[in-house]
Amino acid sequence: MSNRVRYATDIEKSVILNNLEKRGWIAVNPDDDWNFYWAGVWTARNIFIVDTGYRLQDDQVINHYPNHFELTRKDLMVKNIKRYRKDLERDGSPIGEKDDQGRFIHLDFIPTTYILPGDYNLFAEEFRKNPSTTWIMKPSGKARGIGIFLINKLSQLSGSVLDSFTKINFITLSQDLNKLLDMFVAIDPRQLGAITSEDLHDIIIEILCAESTEQRVDHIIDTVLQHGSCMISKVDFLAYIPYILQHR
């Protein structure tokens, strides 16, 4: 049997294929015995769902892992680092020590960060304390520097999604959240944490009413599904609920 690396991929990109072939690796079908699998995000997630019971062997490597977005998405990375800090501090770990100014000695490697629109009020308060500060705005789900811009005025944050967050009807929000989450779970019975754009379309139609025009629904979907994605995670779905609800 050949000792050359056997690779599989479900992404037909020349930059990937050329580099793998240049190394003399052997292309095989994903269902065959492979050593390296360059897989799409959703393929990698489906490989490791509970139903399959699949586990990597010692001689297998894959380019994604389940729930990788907990670290690769900017908003979730910040959330998890903050939680990690609190856990270490609570457990009395020396890694979680702070200096006299209350700053982490070993874990002070991320700047003050707010996740919008949820942290908008906290961010606005901090902004007004230091009005001359320039802030870096980064989209949570994009890459390669796409969508990054600087602001030094709160007015530069105006937009339909952010504005909708300030118009939430908190009296009915709880009922709306429960209804929408029930719809999400019903469409995602395996709890993969994401649904397709087609499923999102059906949810929006049911929320708005049957009379809603396709153009109106498509506009909402284009806003919610960033960067041309065909899937939306539960985290993103929850963040955009105020925006979706304002179109009723």
TITI-999553 format. One line per 2 residues: their letters; for each residue x, y, z of N, C-alpha, C, O. Coordinates in steps of 0.001 Angstrom, whole numbers. Layout:
BEGIN
a) X Y Z X Y Z X Y Z X Y Z | ...
//
This chain:
BEGIN
ms) 846 -1198 0 0 0 0 882 1249 0 1905 1287 683 | 498 2241 -745 1287 3463 -842 1331 4200 489 347 4218 1228
nr) 2482 4810 793 2632 5595 2007 2279 7062 1779 2368 7884 2691 | 1875 7378 543 1525 8764 259 218 9148 949 -663 8315 1160
vr) 119 10417 1290 -1070 10917 1985 -2276 10859 1058 -2186 11252 -105 | -3391 10379 1560 -4642 10326 807 -5539 11469 1275 -5810 11624 2465
ya) -5990 12258 312 -6815 13417 695 -8177 13368 14 -8347 12790 -1060 | -9142 14000 688 -10492 14158 137 -10894 15615 314 -10418 16297 1222
td) -11768 16080 -558 -12253 17453 -434 -13620 17575 -1086 -13916 16876 -2055 | -14451 18463 -555 -15742 18734 -1178 -15793 20159 -1709 -16864 20689 -2004
ie) -14606 20777 -1826 -14513 22153 -2307 -13638 22178 -3553 -12439 21910 -3486 | -14242 22498 -4679 -13500 22488 -5947 -12842 23840 -6190 -13288 24621 -7031
ks) -11782 24102 -5448 -11025 25339 -5602 -9614 24991 -6081 -8930 24152 -5495 | -9201 25652 -7151 -7903 25310 -7749 -6752 25527 -6782 -5800 24746 -6777
vi) -6818 26574 -5960 -5716 26859 -5038 -5545 25717 -4039 -4428 25432 -3608 | -6637 25066 -3672 -6570 23940 -2739 -6080 22692 -3462 -5133 22039 -3022
ln) -6734 22364 -4581 -6387 21145 -5318 -4953 21173 -5818 -4238 20174 -5727 | -4529 22321 -6348 -3165 22426 -6879 -2115 22195 -5801 -1096 21547 -6040
nl) -2374 22730 -4613 -1402 22573 -3528 -1364 21133 -3010 -297 20621 -2672 | -2502 20497 -2950 -2526 19114 -2486 -1852 18187 -3500 -1092 17295 -3125
ek) -2136 18407 -4785 -1542 17569 -5828 -43 17828 -5974 725 16919 -6291 | 362 19073 -5741 1786 19422 -5844 2608 18636 -4831 3787 18367 -5061
rg) 1999 18271 -3724 2682 17509 -2684 2710 16002 -2988 3285 15211 -2241 | 2076 15635 -4099 2070 14228 -4456 1044 13403 -3703 1127 12175 -3675
wi) 69 14080 -3089 -964 13369 -2342 -1957 12730 -3309 -2118 13184 -4442 | -2610 11687 -2855 -3541 10926 -3686 -4978 11334 -3365 -5391 11325 -2205
av) -5736 11692 -4409 -7139 12075 -4226 -8006 10828 -4059 -7891 9882 -4839 | -8869 10825 -3048 -9794 9718 -2821 -11185 10275 -2558 -11344 11472 -2323
np) -12174 9422 -2598 -13543 9809 -2301 -13703 10014 -795 -13075 9303 -10 | -14540 10982 -374 -14743 11211 1064 -15207 9974 1819 -14997 9876 3028
dd) -15843 9013 1114 -16295 7788 1770 -15182 6748 1900 -15343 5739 2586 | -14050 7003 1233 -12925 6085 1319 -12046 6409 2518 -12345 7315 3296
dw) -10961 5659 2658 -10021 5878 3753 -9119 7064 3403 -8329 6986 2462 | -9235 8155 4155 -8439 9355 3877 -7607 9758 5093 -7925 9420 6233
nf) -6517 10501 4805 -5680 11044 5879 -5970 12520 6127 -5873 13014 7251 | -6325 13204 5054 -6570 14647 5166 -7850 14978 4411 -8032 14565 3266
yw) -8735 15728 5065 -10015 16087 4453 -10176 17598 4532 -10329 18169 5612 | -10138 18245 3340 -10424 19692 3281 -11924 19805 3023 -12385 19651 1892
ag) -12681 20079 4094 -14132 20034 4018 -14753 21395 4262 -14174 22250 4931 | -15947 21582 3704 -16713 22766 4015 -17180 22712 5458 -17195 21648 6076
vw) -17562 23871 5992 -17958 23957 7395 -19084 22992 7725 -19026 22269 8721 | -20111 22986 6878 -21278 22167 7198 -21005 20689 6963 -21603 19844 7630
ta) -20124 20360 6039 -19733 18965 5862 -19021 18463 7116 -19310 17374 7613 | -18090 19266 7616 -17347 18878 8819 -18291 18694 10001 -18132 17763 10790
rn) -19267 19579 10118 -20212 19472 11241 -21038 18197 11115 -21273 17508 12108 | -21480 17880 9902 -22310 16690 9714 -21531 15396 9939 -22108 14379 10325
if) -20221 15436 9697 -19396 14248 9910 -19424 13842 11380 -19416 12654 11703 | -19455 14839 12271 -19309 14553 13695 -20613 14617 14489 -20574 14636 15719
iv) -21762 14652 13820 -23012 14668 14561 -23165 13358 15330 -22575 12339 14972 | -23962 13407 16386 -24103 12250 17277 -24544 11006 16529 -24119 9897 16854
dt) -25392 11186 15532 -25951 10030 14816 -24877 9163 14147 -25038 7948 14044 | -23786 9784 13696 -22760 9019 12974 -21801 8316 13913 -21308 7234 13595
gy) -21529 8910 15060 -20577 8324 15994 -19156 8333 15466 -18296 7607 15965 | -18905 9167 14442 -17586 9164 13790 -16534 9848 14667 -16797 10883 15280
rl) -15346 9256 14713 -14217 9840 15425 -12966 9716 14560 -12765 8706 13885 | -12135 10744 14585 -10914 10723 13787 -9931 9680 14308 -9820 9446 15511
qd) -9219 9060 13362 -8136 8151 13712 -6856 8960 13914 -6812 10151 13607 | -5820 8309 14431 -4559 9003 14703 -3915 9560 13441 -3155 10527 13499
dq) -4226 8941 12290 -3605 9387 11044 -4551 10224 10190 -4370 10310 8975 | -5559 10843 10809 -6518 11664 10075 -6545 13101 10600 -6491 13352 11804
vi) -6630 14033 9645 -6695 15460 9972 -7795 16091 9131 -7947 15770 7953 | -8564 16994 9744 -9606 17715 9014 -9453 19206 9308 -8979 19581 10380
nh) -9852 20058 8360 -9569 21487 8479 -10575 22260 9328 -10347 23428 9641 | -11696 21616 9708 -12680 22255 10589 -13040 21288 11703 -12765 20092 11608
yp) -13647 21798 12744 -14129 20945 13819 -15496 21455 14263 -15809 22624 14040 | -16312 20617 14881 -17665 21030 15268 -17639 22259 16178 -16805 22372 17076
nh) -18576 23178 15921 -18714 24388 16731 -17456 25263 16703 -17179 25997 17652 | -16703 25176 15611 -15482 25987 15501 -15766 27469 15621 -14895 28243 16018
fe) -17024 27881 15269 -17359 29298 15289 -17312 29878 16700 -17306 31099 16857 | -17278 29026 17736 -17153 29531 19103 -15824 30259 19296 -15686 31067 20215
lt) -14856 29979 18441 -13560 30663 18507 -13292 31513 17276 -12596 32524 17372 | -13828 31130 16120 -13487 31845 14896 -14377 33052 14633 -13972 33960 13908
rk) -15578 33086 15203 -16416 34287 15112 -15938 35290 16162 -15705 34919 17313 | -15794 36539 15780 -15229 37536 16694 -16069 37730 17944 -15531 37831 19047
dl) -17404 37784 17776 -18254 38018 18940 -18221 36849 19917 -18183 37053 21131 | -18234 35617 19389 -18226 34448 20260 -16852 34226 20890 -16760 33731 22013
mv) -15793 34585 20183 -14457 34471 20751 -14330 35364 21977 -13807 34937 23006 | -14806 36605 21871 -14753 37528 22998 -15563 36978 24168 -15109 36992 25313
kn) -16773 36492 23865 -17631 35944 24918 -16938 34796 25645 -16982 34720 26873 | -16296 33899 24888 -15659 32734 25503 -14390 33088 26259 -14084 32466 27277
ik) -13643 34080 25776 -12447 34519 26501 -12848 35153 27825 -12206 34914 28848 | -13912 35965 27812 -14387 36585 29056 -14857 35518 30042 -14598 35613 31241
ry) -15547 34506 29529 -16016 33423 30404 -14842 32637 30963 -14853 32231 32125 | -13823 32422 30124 -12617 31713 30561 -11916 32488 31677 -11454 31902 32655
rk) -11842 33812 31519 -11227 34651 32552 -11957 34508 33888 -11340 34348 34941 | -13304 34572 33815 -14104 34483 35044 -13931 33129 35713 -13846 33050 36939
dl) -13878 32070 34928 -13701 30731 35487 -12362 30603 36199 -12288 30048 37296 | -11307 31115 35578 -9977 31046 36183 -9910 31879 37457 -9318 31464 38453
er) -10523 33059 37412 -10525 33941 38577 -11304 33302 39728 -10880 33364 40882 | -12450 32684 39404 -13272 32040 40429 -12540 30860 41065 -12648 30626 42269
dg) -11789 30115 40239 -11087 28936 40735 -9763 29280 41414 -9076 28391 41918 | -9399 30566 41431 -8157 30981 42076 -6917 30603 41308 -5842 30491 41896
sp) -7035 30402 39999 -5881 30028 39181 -4914 31207 39053 -5352 32346 38893 | -3602 30948 39122 -2616 32028 38952 -2685 32677 37574 -2267 33823 37409
ig) -3210 31954 36578 -3342 32523 35236 -4377 33638 35231 -4326 34527 34381 | -5323 33600 36180 -6373 34603 36242 -6062 35761 37175 -6958 36528 37528
ek) -4808 35898 37578 -4428 36980 38500 -4548 38352 37836 -4396 38491 36622 | -4827 39372 38675 -4932 40751 38202 -3890 41618 38903 -3411 41268 39981
dd) -3537 42758 38285 -2587 43683 38894 -3330 44666 39795 -4529 44517 40030 | -2611 45672 40298 -3209 46638 41224 -4302 47471 40585 -5166 48000 41285
qg) -4277 47598 39247 -5301 48361 38532 -6501 47502 38111 -7417 47976 37438 | -6473 46235 38521 -7577 45349 38189 -7503 44752 36801 -8488 44192 36319
rf) -6362 44857 36150 -6194 44289 34824 -5563 42911 34913 -4714 42656 35767 | -5987 42029 34024 -5429 40682 34014 -3953 40732 33639 -3565 41398 32680
ih) -3143 40023 34405 -1697 40031 34161 -1349 39175 32945 -536 39577 32113 | -1957 38013 32844 -1608 37059 31785 -2633 37006 30660 -2344 36472 29589
ld) -3812 37545 30882 -4885 37410 29894 -5364 38754 29364 -6492 38874 28886 | -4514 39750 29449 -4890 41088 28968 -4483 41240 27506 -3627 42060 27173
fi) -5107 40441 26636 -4704 40467 25222 -5852 40811 24284 -5693 40718 23067 | -7017 41211 24824 -8099 41696 23962 -8516 43078 24443 -8555 43318 25649
pt) -8827 43987 23534 -9237 45341 23922 -10655 45336 24489 -11366 44335 24396 | -11056 46454 25073 -12437 46604 25523 -13356 46388 24333 -13226 47051 23304
ty) -14284 45455 24483 -15096 45018 23343 -16578 44993 23702 -16964 44546 24783 | -17401 45482 22775 -18854 45438 22933 -19450 44759 21710 -18982 44953 20588
il) -20487 43961 21938 -21155 43251 20853 -22482 43943 20586 -23369 43958 21439 | -22611 44512 19405 -23814 45257 19039 -24755 44365 18226 -24298 43495 17486
pg) -26067 44580 18361 -26695 45688 19081 -26930 45450 20557 -27334 46376 21261 | -26686 44216 21068 -27007 43897 22452 -26341 44791 23481 -26952 45131 24494
dy) -25080 45179 23231 -24327 46001 24190 -24350 47484 23827 -23501 48251 24281 | -25315 47883 23018 -25288 49265 22521 -25321 50290 23651 -24548 51248 23625
nl) -26192 50116 24640 -26287 51094 25730 -24991 51183 26521 -24562 52277 26889 | -24361 50031 26786 -23073 50035 27485 -22003 50714 26639 -21185 51480 27148
fa) -22022 50424 25347 -21047 51034 24445 -21238 52548 24379 -20262 53298 24414 | -22492 53002 24283 -22769 54437 24199 -22293 55150 25452 -21769 56262 25378
ee) -22475 54511 26607 -22016 55116 27866 -20500 55256 27883 -19967 56297 28267 | -19807 54193 27462 -18343 54243 27403 -17868 55247 26372 -16868 55932 26587
fr) -18572 55343 25257 -18206 56272 24190 -18267 57711 24690 -17382 58515 24395 | -19306 58031 25441 -19481 59408 25931 -18449 59772 26996 -18138 60947 27188
kn) -17922 58763 27684 -16870 59019 28673 -15566 59416 27981 -14776 60190 28521 | -15354 58879 26785 -14122 59139 26033 -14483 59514 24601 -14242 58737 23677
ps) -15057 60698 24411 -15574 61090 23094 -14528 61232 22002 -14867 61223 20819 | -13267 61364 22379 -12220 61543 21364 -11638 60223 20883 -10765 60202 20015
tt) -12122 59124 21447 -11592 57805 21093 -12154 57321 19760 -13332 57514 19459 | -11298 56696 18976 -11737 56065 17723 -11933 54575 17971 -11077 53919 18565
wi) -13062 54045 17514 -13391 52638 17722 -13340 51878 16396 -13678 52408 15338 | -12908 50625 16487 -12873 49748 15311 -14145 48917 15301 -14438 48211 16266
mk) -14892 49000 14222 -16118 48217 14081 -15835 47033 13156 -15362 47208 12033 | -16130 45829 13643 -15878 44628 12855 -17141 43780 12772 -17781 43533 13794
ps) -17508 43332 11586 -18635 42395 11473 -18232 41079 12114 -17085 40651 11987 | -19166 40435 12802 -18817 39234 13562 -18543 38026 12678 -17750 37160 13046
gk) -19195 37957 11509 -19111 36740 10726 -18390 36844 9399 -18579 35988 8535 | -17563 37873 9209 -16838 38001 7944 -15339 37811 8165 -14884 37686 9302
ar) -14576 37791 7070 -13147 37512 7154 -12385 38368 6145 -12975 39080 5332 | -11056 38278 6222 -10153 38968 5286 -10319 40488 5315 -10068 41156 4312
gi) -10737 41033 6450 -10852 42481 6585 -12097 43089 5979 -12251 44310 5968 | -13003 42240 5466 -14215 42745 4825 -15151 43348 5864 -15420 42733 6895
gi) -15644 44549 5591 -16648 45171 6447 -16121 45915 7650 -16917 46410 8449 | -14801 46018 7817 -14224 46734 8954 -14182 48230 8662 -13804 48641 7565
fl) -14571 49047 9650 -14480 50494 9492 -14277 51144 10851 -14455 50500 11885 | -13906 52411 10851 -13648 53156 12079 -14759 54163 12324 -15334 54699 11377
in) -15068 54427 13601 -16046 55462 13927 -15515 56340 15058 -14769 55870 15918 | -15897 57596 15055 -15610 58497 16180 -16845 59309 16562 -16763 60274 17323
kl) -18011 58890 16009 -19292 59504 16348 -20342 58399 16438 -20356 57476 15624 | -21225 58504 17441 -22270 57503 17582 -23218 57507 16390 -23802 56478 16047
sq) -23367 58662 15766 -24281 58761 14624 -23831 57887 13457 -24634 57561 12582 | -22565 57509 13437 -22055 56673 12358 -22544 55230 12475 -22315 54421 11576
ls) -23215 54909 13576 -23733 53568 13778 -25177 53421 13336 -25736 52327 13422 | -25789 54487 12868 -27195 54419 12503 -27401 53389 11399 -26555 53224 10520
gs) -28511 52717 11455 -28828 51690 10468 -30089 50975 10869 -30493 51017 12031 | -30713 50318 9915 -32007 49698 10173 -31937 48624 11252 -32856 48504 12062
vl) -30856 47838 11275 -30754 46771 12260 -30574 47336 13659 -31241 46907 14601 | -29657 48313 13792 -29402 48906 15094 -30608 49701 15569 -30972 49624 16743
ds) -31234 50464 14676 -32394 51262 15043 -33528 50373 15533 -34256 50744 16454 | -33681 49209 14926 -34769 48328 15312 -34612 47839 16740 -35603 47548 17410
ft) -33376 47746 17212 -33138 47266 18566 -33667 48255 19601 -34077 47854 20690 | -33660 49537 19269 -34142 50554 20204 -35663 50658 20204 -36234 51379 21022
ki) -36328 49937 19284 -37783 50012 19171 -38466 48740 19668 -39636 48505 19366 | -37747 47929 20420 -38304 46664 20878 -39488 46899 21810 -39428 47748 22699
nf) -40552 46150 21603 -41690 46151 22506 -41447 45049 23541 -41708 43874 23282 | -40947 45438 24709 -40566 44449 25703 -41776 43731 26307 -41620 42690 26945
it) -42961 44270 26116 -44167 43635 26630 -44444 42332 25867 -44834 41324 26456 | -44235 42374 24565 -44503 41189 23734 -43240 40426 23349 -43320 39366 22728
ls) -42078 40955 23713 -40825 40332 23278 -40690 38893 23769 -40261 38022 23013 | -41051 38634 25024 -40912 37298 25586 -41731 36285 24797 -41249 35194 24492
qd) -42970 36645 24467 -43815 35741 23685 -43238 35516 22293 -43233 34397 21779 | -42751 36604 21690 -42175 36504 20352 -40935 35604 20356 -40754 34776 19464
ln) -40091 35779 21368 -38869 34980 21454 -39201 33497 21583 -38613 32660 20898 | -40143 33180 22463 -40517 31777 22657 -41058 31175 21367 -40727 30045 21012
kl) -41899 31945 20666 -42480 31445 19429 -41404 31207 18371 -41389 30172 17705 | -40504 32182 18228 -39470 32069 17207 -38483 30953 17524 -38046 30241 16620
ld) -38130 30795 18789 -37209 29723 19164 -37845 28357 18953 -37172 27412 18542 | -39141 28251 19232 -39845 26993 18969 -39807 26659 17478 -39634 25501 17099
mf) -39972 27685 16635 -39931 27478 15197 -38535 27049 14763 -38386 26168 13916 | -37510 27674 15345 -36130 27352 14998 -35821 25903 15372 -35255 25156 14573
va) -36198 25506 16602 -35922 24149 17074 -36662 23116 16242 -36134 22038 15970 | -37884 23444 15837 -38668 22509 15024 -37993 22244 13686 -38066 21135 13158
id) -37340 23256 13143 -36651 23111 11854 -35271 22488 12039 -34715 21917 11102 | -34717 22597 13249 -33370 22099 13535 -33432 20995 14591 -32870 21156 15674
pr) -34105 19874 14300 -34314 18828 15310 -33025 18180 15802 -32973 17683 16927 | -31985 18181 14970 -30713 17583 15398 -29861 18552 16202 -28764 18208 16641
ql) -30364 19756 16392 -29672 20781 17176 -28269 21056 16638 -27294 21105 17387 | -28196 21233 15322 -26924 21600 14705 -26596 23060 14955 -25458 23493 14771
ga) -27611 23823 15379 -27373 25236 15690 -27442 26139 14490 -26941 27262 14541 | -28052 25683 13394 -28139 26508 12195 -29275 25999 11315 -29634 24822 11356
it) -29836 26914 10514 -30875 26544 9553 -30528 27168 8207 -29692 28068 8127 | -31169 26688 7163 -30884 27181 5819 -31647 28467 5538 -32555 28843 6280
se) -31264 29132 4457 -31960 30352 4043 -33406 30057 3665 -34287 30893 3862 | -33650 28855 3118 -35021 28472 2782 -35879 28341 4033 -37035 28762 4043
dl) -35314 27756 5090 -36045 27641 6351 -36301 29024 6953 -37380 29292 7481 | -35300 29890 6866 -35460 31254 7370 -36574 31969 6613 -37367 32701 7205
hd) -36625 31755 5324 -37674 32348 4489 -39055 31938 4992 -39952 32774 5096 | -39230 30646 5307 -40524 30155 5781 -40891 30765 7129 -42054 31087 7372
ii) -39895 30925 8010 -40153 31527 9321 -40609 32969 9164 -41569 33397 9804 | -39914 33720 8307 -40247 35132 8116 -41647 35280 7528 -42405 36163 7929
ie) -41982 34423 6586 -43325 34461 5984 -44390 34264 7065 -45403 34964 7082 | -44153 33309 7963 -45131 33029 9006 -45216 34176 10006 -46293 34470 10524
il) -44083 34828 10281 -44080 35948 11228 -44817 37146 10650 -45640 37766 11323 | -44516 37465 9405 -45045 38697 8823 -46501 38547 8399 -47299 39463 8596
ca) -46849 37423 7829 -48183 37089 7329 -48079 36734 5851 -47135 37141 5174 | -49021 36001 5371 -48968 35474 4008 -48999 36561 2949 -48565 36347 1817
es) -49519 37742 3319 -49651 38804 2324 -48333 39530 2039 -48265 40343 1117 | -47309 39251 2805 -46033 39935 2610 -45466 39620 1231 -45503 38475 781
te) -44948 40635 575 -44394 40447 -763 -43052 39733 -699 -42317 39856 281 | -42742 38989 -1750 -41459 38299 -1812 -40305 39291 -1779 -39249 39008 -1213
qr) -40512 40456 -2387 -39449 41475 -2405 -39124 41926 -984 -37960 42116 -632 | -40173 42094 -172 -39976 42510 1207 -39248 41434 2005 -38331 41732 2769
vd) -39661 40185 1823 -39029 39073 2530 -37580 38907 2088 -36700 38689 2921 | -37327 39007 796 -35962 38877 276 -35052 39963 831 -33878 39716 1107
hi) -35598 41169 993 -34803 42271 1554 -34372 41941 2980 -33228 42194 3358 | -35283 41379 3769 -34961 41008 5149 -33893 39917 5166 -32937 39982 5938
id) -34071 38910 4299 -33112 37806 4259 -31732 38291 3828 -30725 37845 4378 | -31671 39194 2857 -30388 39738 2409 -29672 40473 3539 -28445 40441 3631
tv) -30454 41139 4404 -29870 41858 5528 -29373 40902 6599 -28301 41093 7172 | -30162 39877 6861 -29835 38934 7930 -28701 37990 7542 -27812 37718 8349
lq) -28732 37494 6318 -27698 36568 5859 -26526 37339 5295 -26526 37720 4125 | -25529 37569 6127 -24377 38356 5726 -23459 37566 4793 -23346 36343 4877
hg) -22807 38321 3896 -21747 37771 3046 -22244 36630 2163 -21490 35716 1832 | -23537 36694 1780 -24068 35701 867 -24159 34297 1426 -24208 33335 659
sc) -24182 34153 2739 -24260 32832 3341 -25601 32181 3035 -26604 32870 2846 | -25616 30848 2986 -26862 30121 2770 -27389 29535 4070 -28400 28833 4072
mi) -26703 29821 5182 -27116 29324 6490 -27104 30463 7503 -26410 31462 7312 | -27876 30311 8582 -27834 31266 9683 -27774 30480 10982 -28527 29523 11166
sk) -26879 30878 11888 -26738 30197 13169 -27795 30697 14145 -28413 31740 13932 | -27989 29942 15213 -28969 30350 16226 -28561 31673 16863 -29420 32490 17197
vd) -27251 31894 17036 -26765 33150 17627 -27164 34343 16764 -27679 35339 17273 | -26925 34238 15452 -27294 35317 14543 -28807 35492 14480 -29312 36614 14431
fl) -29514 34383 14481 -30977 34426 14425 -31531 35223 15604 -32407 36070 15427 | -31023 34955 16798 -31479 35670 17991 -31138 37156 17905 -31936 38004 18304
ay) -29952 37470 17382 -29534 38871 17295 -30416 39679 16355 -30616 40876 16562 | -30945 39025 15320 -31735 39746 14316 -33241 39704 14575 -34012 40255 13789
ip) -33670 39067 15652 -35098 38996 15938 -35750 40385 16012 -36813 40573 15420 | -35151 41379 16723 -35773 42713 16752 -35943 43302 15354 -36959 43935 15064
yi) -34954 43096 14492 -35034 43612 13131 -36152 42935 12341 -36886 43587 11599 | -36271 41612 12514 -37320 40882 11811 -38704 41311 12292 -39618 41506 11491
lq) -38848 41457 13612 -40147 41769 14190 -40667 43153 13791 -41877 43360 13711 | -39767 44090 13543 -40218 45450 13218 -40921 45518 11872 -41570 46520 11571
hr) -40806 44482 11061 -41449 44478 9738 -42879 43933 9778 -43535 43837 8741 | -43361 43578 10965 -44725 43071 11049 -45730 44202 10843 -46938 43968 10879
//
